[in-house]
Amino acid sequence: MKSFSAFSARLQPWLSQRRVLLFGSVVGLAVVAISCATANRLVVAPPQIPGATYVGSKECVDCHEKITKEFITADHARLQAPGKNALAAGCESCHGPGSKHVESGGALNTILNPRKNADTCFACHLDKRGQFSLPHSHPVLAGKVSCTDCHDPHRGAGFAGGQSLLTRDDTCIKCHAAQRGPFAFEHEAMRDGCATCHNPHGTVNAKMLTARNANLCLKCHVQDANSSVLIGGMPHSALLRQGTCWTAGCHEAVHGSQINSTLRY
């Protein structure tokens, strides 16, 4: 028995080491499996058009010279896949295989058009489909607005208005002209752009706001959260608990005012 006990004592460190190695191997395999699964979910299958084959972006130049010339500046140009099997499928990464389009002389019904169907964009931008499904969003899924109304996929960073914050807001102002200004009394948040307060793809909050009620304003106006300044006989902090900052006759001119420095109207 003593001999067996001694043997068992010598064996325990060896078994413990093997358990650690075995556990490490299992964890390692699990990490690899998860990584592969994650990577696979990121792989986007190229778009397909029944009966059409990929011809390469060079075929597009003859009819779309201006677009193809500017396309090298676009973020989407990174979609071009090099290699003999990929045919540098830049244009066809979004528009689908172009053989039928070329053979027909450019018939519109032979190619995928993101302006007509946002599913072309959602093939890569899966998160945006989810945002457009939220309670308050631009009506892209209803077909009343298209992604290309706000984004130019063929040049630059994809904003129809351009690269800077100012020209990005021009994209919003095309439809929301009343918010353009200039205002005699501006709301300083407008300098940072519309997306400071709004998510243009959709949110759970009314008006596509990035936060609910006064919480949105208090991100910048934190000093007002506990303000004891009396307004109409009530502390400012008490008024904040009753609703939003921009309702009930308070700061209704949230984008700017021509007559009131506190954006009341």
Summary of the structure (lengths in Angstrom):
residues: 265
radius of gyration: 28.8
end to end distance: 94.4
largest distance: 98.8
contacts: 646
relative contact order: 0.07
helix: 46%
strand: 5%
